[in-house]
Amino acid sequence: MDNILKIGKYELGSRLIVGSGKYKDFQTTKEATLASGSELITVAVRRLNITDPDKENLRDTFAGTNVKFLPNSAGCVTAQEAITTFRLTREATGIDLIKLEVIGDTKKTLYPDVIETIEACKVLAKEGFTIMAYTSDDPIMAKRLEDAGAHAIMPLAAPIGSGLGIQNPYNIAFIKDAVNVPVIVDAGLGCASDTAYAMELGSDGVLTNTAIAQAKNPMIMAEAMKHAVCAGRMSYLAGRIPKKPYATASSPIDGLIQF
């Protein structure tokens, strides 16, 4: 199966990306991430330390693994805040693969400000960053982000941390059709079946955090997500049968033995 996910110059052996928030400690974060099989973990660099070697550092926890870090701009509400965050992060860590997110509503929905995201994307693309852009499930904005230099489009399935699953599957399909870069469904997934569904829609990958970190057993959920990504991808590649309003016999009538 085509396991390789290509994002700009980077290649990943897993189509599952995980988050690092909401775990009780760094060790649990590591154990769940390894159980998921993911090779990429996103980190809110304004909230979680990966740059200061004198403090507890998540990069030290993952030393010796094949897991890469994906800094994100969570907490940023303007394009300039996001640009500054990533410039400082690259200077401190050398990491240029980033998850760009600029939040417009910080109170209730945590929906992205896509206009500010596009403006930040234009600047960061010119500066050589490989950009994975978090956005609403709007195919028009997805295309504009691609035109602005995004290397992957990350539409939300539902509000961040809601666990509601994919609320508008048609828009995910529309985005997949509108852009020529990978589409990674991000935010709002709640369980393994949500993840499989996202992959069956043709998504190139998924990102999930809360569904694993807040599960009663994060390790088991992480492994379930790993299998769900694989199953959903295989189902998509196999090609589902068309939906029909009435039954169709599994065995043909032709040649039926007569009594």
C-alpha positions as a Markdown table, in Angstrom:
| # | Residue | x | y | z |
|---|---|---|---|---|
| 1 | Met | 0.0 | 0.0 | 0.0 |
| 2 | Asp | 1.2 | 3.6 | -0.7 |
| 3 | Asn | 2.2 | 4.4 | 2.9 |
| 4 | Ile | 4.4 | 7.3 | 2.0 |
| 5 | Leu | 2.9 | 10.8 | 2.6 |
| 6 | Lys | 4.8 | 13.5 | 0.8 |
| 7 | Ile | 4.6 | 17.1 | 2.1 |
| 8 | Gly | 6.9 | 19.4 | 0.2 |
| 9 | Lys | 10.4 | 17.9 | 0.5 |
| 10 | Tyr | 9.5 | 15.7 | 3.4 |
| 11 | Glu | 8.3 | 12.0 | 3.3 |
| 12 | Leu | 6.5 | 10.3 | 6.1 |
| 13 | Gly | 5.9 | 6.6 | 6.5 |
| 14 | Ser | 2.6 | 7.1 | 8.4 |
| 15 | Arg | -0.4 | 9.1 | 7.3 |
| 16 | Leu | -1.4 | 9.7 | 10.9 |
| 17 | Ile | -0.1 | 12.9 | 12.6 |
| 18 | Val | -0.7 | 13.4 | 16.3 |
| 19 | Gly | -0.7 | 16.2 | 18.8 |
| 20 | Ser | 1.2 | 16.7 | 22.0 |
| 21 | Gly | -1.4 | 18.6 | 24.1 |
| 22 | Lys | -3.6 | 17.4 | 27.0 |
| 23 | Tyr | -1.4 | 14.5 | 28.1 |
| 24 | Lys | -0.6 | 14.2 | 31.8 |
| 25 | Asp | 3.1 | 14.2 | 31.2 |
| 26 | Phe | 5.8 | 13.9 | 28.5 |
| 27 | Gln | 6.3 | 10.2 | 29.0 |
| 28 | Thr | 2.6 | 9.4 | 28.3 |
| 29 | Thr | 2.9 | 11.6 | 25.2 |
| 30 | Lys | 5.8 | 9.6 | 24.0 |
| 31 | Glu | 4.2 | 6.2 | 24.7 |
| 32 | Ala | 0.9 | 7.1 | 22.9 |
| 33 | Thr | 2.7 | 8.6 | 20.0 |
| 34 | Leu | 4.9 | 5.5 | 19.5 |
| 35 | Ala | 1.7 | 3.3 | 19.8 |
| 36 | Ser | 0.1 | 5.3 | 17.0 |
| 37 | Gly | 2.9 | 4.6 | 14.6 |
| 38 | Ser | 3.0 | 8.3 | 13.8 |
| 39 | Glu | 6.2 | 9.9 | 12.6 |
| 40 | Leu | 5.1 | 13.5 | 13.1 |
| 41 | Ile | 3.9 | 15.2 | 16.3 |
| 42 | Thr | 2.7 | 18.8 | 16.3 |
| 43 | Val | 3.7 | 21.1 | 19.2 |
| 44 | Ala | 2.3 | 24.5 | 20.2 |
| 45 | Val | 5.6 | 26.2 | 20.6 |
| 46 | Arg | 4.1 | 29.1 | 22.6 |
| 47 | Arg | 2.8 | 26.6 | 25.2 |
| 48 | Leu | 5.1 | 23.6 | 25.2 |
| 49 | Asn | 8.9 | 23.7 | 25.5 |
| 50 | Ile | 11.0 | 22.3 | 22.6 |
| 51 | Thr | 13.5 | 25.1 | 22.5 |
| 52 | Asp | 14.9 | 25.7 | 26.0 |
| 53 | Pro | 17.4 | 22.9 | 26.9 |
| 54 | Asp | 17.5 | 24.1 | 30.5 |
| 55 | Lys | 13.9 | 23.1 | 31.1 |
| 56 | Glu | 11.9 | 19.9 | 30.7 |
| 57 | Asn | 12.0 | 19.5 | 26.9 |
| 58 | Leu | 9.7 | 17.4 | 24.7 |
| 59 | Arg | 12.5 | 16.9 | 22.1 |
| 60 | Asp | 14.7 | 15.2 | 24.8 |
| 61 | Thr | 11.8 | 12.8 | 25.6 |
| 62 | Phe | 11.6 | 11.7 | 21.9 |
| 63 | Ala | 15.4 | 11.4 | 21.5 |
| 64 | Gly | 16.3 | 8.2 | 19.8 |
| 65 | Thr | 12.9 | 7.8 | 18.1 |
| 66 | Asn | 12.0 | 8.4 | 14.4 |
| 67 | Val | 9.4 | 11.0 | 15.4 |
| 68 | Lys | 9.8 | 14.5 | 13.8 |
| 69 | Phe | 8.4 | 17.7 | 15.4 |
| 70 | Leu | 5.9 | 19.9 | 13.7 |
| 71 | Pro | 5.8 | 23.3 | 15.4 |
| 72 | Asn | 2.4 | 25.0 | 15.3 |
| 73 | Ser | 1.4 | 28.6 | 15.9 |
| 74 | Ala | -1.5 | 27.9 | 18.3 |
| 75 | Gly | -2.3 | 31.0 | 20.3 |
| 76 | Cys | -1.5 | 33.3 | 17.4 |
| 77 | Val | -4.4 | 35.6 | 16.3 |
| 78 | Thr | -2.6 | 37.7 | 13.7 |
| 79 | Ala | -0.4 | 36.9 | 10.7 |
| 80 | Gln | 2.5 | 38.8 | 12.2 |
| 81 | Glu | 2.4 | 36.8 | 15.4 |
| 82 | Ala | 2.5 | 33.6 | 13.5 |
| 83 | Ile | 5.4 | 34.8 | 11.3 |
| 84 | Thr | 7.4 | 35.9 | 14.3 |
| 85 | Thr | 6.7 | 32.6 | 16.1 |
| 86 | Phe | 8.1 | 30.5 | 13.3 |
| 87 | Arg | 11.1 | 32.7 | 12.6 |
| 88 | Leu | 12.1 | 32.4 | 16.2 |
| 89 | Thr | 11.4 | 28.6 | 16.3 |
| 90 | Arg | 13.5 | 27.9 | 13.2 |
| 91 | Glu | 16.3 | 30.0 | 14.6 |
| 92 | Ala | 16.2 | 28.0 | 17.8 |
| 93 | Thr | 15.6 | 24.5 | 16.4 |
| 94 | Gly | 16.4 | 24.5 | 12.7 |
| 95 | Ile | 12.9 | 23.1 | 12.0 |
| 96 | Asp | 11.2 | 24.5 | 8.8 |
| 97 | Leu | 8.3 | 22.1 | 8.6 |
| 98 | Ile | 5.4 | 24.0 | 10.3 |
| 99 | Lys | 1.7 | 23.9 | 11.0 |
| 100 | Leu | 0.4 | 27.4 | 10.4 |
| 101 | Glu | -2.7 | 28.3 | 12.3 |
| 102 | Val | -4.1 | 31.7 | 13.1 |
| 103 | Ile | -7.3 | 31.6 | 15.3 |
| 104 | Gly | -10.1 | 34.1 | 14.7 |
| 105 | Asp | -12.4 | 33.1 | 17.5 |
| 106 | Thr | -10.5 | 32.3 | 20.7 |
| 107 | Lys | -13.6 | 32.1 | 23.0 |
| 108 | Lys | -15.9 | 29.5 | 21.7 |
| 109 | Thr | -15.3 | 27.9 | 18.2 |
| 110 | Leu | -11.5 | 28.3 | 17.9 |
| 111 | Tyr | -12.3 | 28.7 | 14.2 |
| 112 | Pro | -9.3 | 29.9 | 12.1 |
| 113 | Asp | -8.9 | 33.4 | 10.6 |
| 114 | Val | -8.2 | 32.2 | 7.1 |
| 115 | Ile | -7.5 | 35.7 | 5.7 |
| 116 | Glu | -4.7 | 36.2 | 8.3 |
| 117 | Thr | -3.5 | 32.7 | 7.6 |
| 118 | Ile | -3.2 | 33.4 | 3.9 |
| 119 | Glu | -1.2 | 36.5 | 4.6 |
| 120 | Ala | 1.2 | 34.7 | 6.9 |
| 121 | Cys | 1.5 | 31.8 | 4.4 |
| 122 | Lys | 2.6 | 34.2 | 1.6 |
| 123 | Val | 5.5 | 35.5 | 3.8 |
| 124 | Leu | 6.6 | 32.2 | 5.2 |
| 125 | Ala | 6.6 | 30.5 | 1.9 |
| 126 | Lys | 8.9 | 33.1 | 0.5 |
| 127 | Glu | 11.2 | 32.5 | 3.5 |
| 128 | Gly | 11.5 | 28.8 | 2.7 |
| 129 | Phe | 9.2 | 27.2 | 5.2 |
| 130 | Thr | 7.3 | 24.0 | 4.4 |
| 131 | Ile | 3.8 | 24.9 | 5.4 |
| 132 | Met | 0.9 | 22.8 | 6.5 |
| 133 | Ala | -2.0 | 25.3 | 6.8 |
| 134 | Tyr | -4.9 | 24.8 | 9.2 |
| 135 | Thr | -8.1 | 26.2 | 7.7 |
| 136 | Ser | -11.9 | 26.0 | 7.6 |
| 137 | Asp | -13.6 | 23.4 | 5.3 |
| 138 | Asp | -13.9 | 25.9 | 2.5 |
| 139 | Pro | -12.6 | 24.7 | -0.9 |
| 140 | Ile | -12.2 | 28.3 | -2.1 |
| 141 | Met | -10.0 | 29.3 | 0.8 |
| 142 | Ala | -8.1 | 26.0 | 0.5 |
| 143 | Lys | -7.2 | 26.8 | -3.1 |
| 144 | Arg | -6.1 | 30.3 | -2.1 |
| 145 | Leu | -3.8 | 28.8 | 0.6 |
| 146 | Glu | -2.3 | 26.5 | -2.0 |
| 147 | Asp | -1.7 | 29.6 | -4.3 |
| 148 | Ala | -0.1 | 31.4 | -1.3 |
| 149 | Gly | 2.5 | 28.6 | -1.0 |
| 150 | Ala | 1.0 | 26.0 | 1.4 |
| 151 | His | 2.4 | 22.5 | 0.9 |
| 152 | Ala | -0.6 | 20.8 | 2.6 |
| 153 | Ile | -4.1 | 21.9 | 3.4 |
| 154 | Met | -5.6 | 21.0 | 6.8 |
| 155 | Pro | -9.3 | 21.5 | 6.9 |
| 156 | Leu | -11.1 | 21.1 | 10.2 |
| 157 | Ala | -13.6 | 18.2 | 10.5 |
| 158 | Ala | -15.4 | 20.0 | 13.4 |
| 159 | Pro | -14.3 | 22.5 | 16.1 |
| 160 | Ile | -11.0 | 21.7 | 17.8 |
| 161 | Gly | -11.4 | 19.1 | 20.7 |
| 162 | Ser | -15.1 | 18.7 | 20.1 |
| 163 | Gly | -15.0 | 15.0 | 19.1 |
| 164 | Leu | -17.9 | 15.6 | 16.7 |
| 165 | Gly | -16.3 | 13.9 | 13.8 |
| 166 | Ile | -16.7 | 15.0 | 10.2 |
| 167 | Gln | -19.6 | 17.4 | 9.9 |
| 168 | Asn | -19.5 | 18.1 | 6.2 |
| 169 | Pro | -18.0 | 15.3 | 4.2 |
| 170 | Tyr | -18.9 | 16.9 | 0.9 |
| 171 | Asn | -16.6 | 19.9 | 1.6 |
| 172 | Ile | -13.7 | 17.6 | 2.4 |
| 173 | Ala | -14.2 | 16.0 | -1.0 |
| 174 | Phe | -14.6 | 19.4 | -2.6 |
| 175 | Ile | -11.2 | 20.5 | -1.1 |
| 176 | Lys | -9.5 | 17.3 | -2.2 |
| 177 | Asp | -10.8 | 18.1 | -5.8 |
| 178 | Ala | -9.8 | 21.7 | -5.6 |
| 179 | Val | -6.1 | 21.5 | -4.6 |
| 180 | Asn | -3.0 | 19.6 | -5.8 |
| 181 | Val | -1.3 | 19.3 | -2.5 |
| 182 | Pro | -2.0 | 16.8 | 0.3 |
| 183 | Val | -5.2 | 17.3 | 2.3 |
| 184 | Ile | -4.9 | 16.4 | 6.0 |
| 185 | Val | -8.2 | 16.4 | 7.9 |
| 186 | Asp | -7.5 | 18.2 | 11.2 |
| 187 | Ala | -9.5 | 18.9 | 14.4 |
| 188 | Gly | -12.7 | 17.4 | 15.7 |
| 189 | Leu | -12.2 | 13.7 | 15.2 |
| 190 | Gly | -13.3 | 11.7 | 18.2 |
| 191 | Cys | -12.7 | 8.0 | 17.6 |
| 192 | Ala | -11.2 | 5.5 | 15.2 |
| 193 | Ser | -14.3 | 5.3 | 13.0 |
| 194 | Asp | -14.1 | 9.1 | 12.4 |
| 195 | Thr | -10.5 | 8.6 | 11.3 |
| 196 | Ala | -11.3 | 5.8 | 8.9 |
| 197 | Tyr | -14.1 | 7.8 | 7.4 |
| 198 | Ala | -11.8 | 10.8 | 6.8 |
| 199 | Met | -9.5 | 8.5 | 4.9 |
| 200 | Glu | -12.3 | 6.8 | 3.0 |
| 201 | Leu | -13.2 | 10.3 | 1.7 |
| 202 | Gly | -9.8 | 10.5 | 0.0 |
| 203 | Ser | -7.9 | 12.5 | 2.6 |
| 204 | Asp | -4.2 | 12.0 | 2.3 |
| 205 | Gly | -3.9 | 11.9 | 6.1 |
| 206 | Val | -5.4 | 13.0 | 9.4 |
| 207 | Leu | -4.2 | 14.8 | 12.5 |
| 208 | Thr | -5.7 | 14.0 | 15.9 |
| 209 | Asn | -4.8 | 15.0 | 19.4 |
| 210 | Thr | -7.7 | 15.1 | 21.9 |
| 211 | Ala | -9.2 | 11.8 | 20.7 |
| 212 | Ile | -6.1 | 10.0 | 21.9 |
| 213 | Ala | -4.9 | 12.2 | 24.8 |
| 214 | Gln | -8.3 | 12.3 | 26.5 |
| 215 | Ala | -9.3 | 8.7 | 25.8 |
| 216 | Lys | -9.8 | 6.5 | 28.8 |
| 217 | Asn | -6.8 | 4.5 | 27.5 |
| 218 | Pro | -4.7 | 6.7 | 25.3 |
| 219 | Met | -2.4 | 3.8 | 24.2 |
| 220 | Ile | -5.2 | 1.6 | 23.0 |
| 221 | Met | -6.9 | 4.6 | 21.2 |
| 222 | Ala | -3.5 | 5.5 | 19.6 |
| 223 | Glu | -3.2 | 2.0 | 18.2 |
| 224 | Ala | -6.8 | 2.0 | 17.0 |
| 225 | Met | -6.1 | 5.3 | 15.2 |
| 226 | Lys | -3.1 | 3.7 | 13.5 |
| 227 | His | -5.2 | 0.8 | 12.2 |
| 228 | Ala | -8.1 | 3.1 | 11.2 |
| 229 | Val | -5.8 | 5.2 | 9.0 |
| 230 | Cys | -4.6 | 2.1 | 7.2 |
| 231 | Ala | -8.1 | 0.6 | 6.9 |
| 232 | Gly | -9.6 | 3.8 | 5.6 |
| 233 | Arg | -6.8 | 4.3 | 3.1 |
| 234 | Met | -7.1 | 0.8 | 1.8 |
| 235 | Ser | -10.9 | 1.1 | 1.5 |
| 236 | Tyr | -10.5 | 4.4 | -0.5 |
| 237 | Leu | -8.0 | 2.8 | -2.8 |
| 238 | Ala | -10.1 | -0.3 | -3.3 |
| 239 | Gly | -13.1 | 1.8 | -4.4 |
| 240 | Arg | -16.4 | 1.3 | -2.7 |
| 241 | Ile | -19.5 | 0.0 | -4.4 |
| 242 | Pro | -22.1 | 2.5 | -5.5 |
| 243 | Lys | -25.0 | 3.1 | -3.1 |
| 244 | Lys | -28.4 | 1.8 | -4.3 |
| 245 | Pro | -31.9 | 2.3 | -2.9 |
| 246 | Tyr | -32.9 | -1.4 | -3.2 |
| 247 | Ala | -31.3 | -4.8 | -2.6 |
| 248 | Thr | -29.1 | -6.6 | -5.1 |
| 249 | Ala | -28.7 | -10.3 | -4.7 |
| 250 | Ser | -25.2 | -11.5 | -3.9 |
| 251 | Ser | -25.7 | -14.6 | -6.1 |
| 252 | Pro | -27.0 | -14.1 | -9.7 |
| 253 | Ile | -30.4 | -15.5 | -10.7 |
| 254 | Asp | -29.0 | -16.8 | -14.1 |
| 255 | Gly | -28.4 | -20.5 | -14.0 |
| 256 | Leu | -30.5 | -21.0 | -10.9 |
| 257 | Ile | -31.3 | -24.7 | -10.3 |
| 258 | Gln | -35.0 | -25.3 | -10.9 |
| 259 | Phe | -37.0 | -27.7 | -8.7 |
